[in-house]
Amino acid sequence: MNVRRGFLNWGIFLVCLGAVPLAVQLNVIDREVATSLLRLWPLILIGIGLGIMLRFSRAAALGGIVVAATFGILIGVFFAAGFPSFSGACTGDSNGTPITRTGAVTGSLELNVELMCGEMTVGRAPGGTWSVDVSAGDETPLIASSLNQLILASAKQGFPFGADQREIWHVTMPTESSLSGSITVNAAKIVATLGQGPLGAINVTYNAADGRLDLAGASSATLNGTLNASTIGLILPSGSFNANITINASTLNVCSAADTGLRITYDDTLSSQNFASMGLTQSGKTWQSANYSTATAHAEIHISANVSTTNLNPAGGCQ
């Protein structure tokens, strides 16, 4: 019997795609174990290599089988575990010499972050100085500053998985300064707690990342964000808030105070949200809370969602 290679690969892909969610639903494996399967991504490269080496032999189909199975497993993880990020698939260590830097701030402060393959916490504390503590591998990450700007960047940029170092950052910004800037995260985890002081415009991009962006306590804030294959918790400020967020194959959890008036414009493709169950009423693409007209603090959010999930005030919070 002859089996067409294309049909064989599609069959293997679909079997693996369905096997992972089924195993999670039947409690054969738990969600954390399923997420750890993301570490199998190098098999894609191995399969391509096998296909090249064996292309003129009877085992030529082996490479395609490996690639099809791996893609099926990886995509199955997304269905089974609620669009987890690839941050857990980033390998390496942080055994290098710890680095500590501090600096004074005059007036406002612009923070620019490019994080890859690691973890970062960003917080705020009283005073007029910033501080950075980082543990990395053999290569030194970038820490550059002026009186009004702080630039932090991982030692390596580019393809993240299998990097030879995993960086651990602890960053503290002063509460007296108005904070703005940009945060780009690739295959990493970041918890940014920024709302204890004045905020300006914040731009964030998460690629295969997870974390939390906590703006609670700020009197106002503006956010522009993009999520790609990421899971992010967003805690809204207590004052006025405007945001434009695009989410692709991601999960966005939004937490808002009960007295904040919410208005969410939601454009979606193959996506889901829980706005109706949270008491918001719909008019076209706009969802609005019952207290919007009387609330003293308003949040205006535009979300463009593609194959993604948006949860408003989820039971587990925005951790």
Secondary structure as UniProt FT lines:
FT   HELIX           5..25
FT   TURN            26..27
FT   HELIX           31..36
FT   HELIX           37..40
FT   HELIX           42..53
FT   TURN            54..56
FT   TURN            58..60
FT   HELIX           61..81
FT   HELIX           87..89
FT   STRAND          99..104
FT   STRAND          109..116
FT   STRAND          118..125
FT   STRAND          129..135
FT   STRAND          142..145
FT   STRAND          149..153
FT   TURN            161..162
FT   STRAND          167..174
FT   STRAND          179..186
FT   STRAND          189..193
FT   TURN            195..196
FT   STRAND          199..207
FT   STRAND          210..214
FT   TURN            216..217
FT   STRAND          220..228
FT   STRAND          231..235
FT   STRAND          240..248
FT   STRAND          251..255
FT   TURN            258..259
FT   STRAND          260..269
FT   STRAND          272..273
FT   HELIX           276..278
FT   STRAND          281..283
FT   TURN            284..285
FT   STRAND          286..288
FT   TURN            290..294
FT   STRAND          297..306
FT   STRAND          309..312
FT   TURN            315..316
//
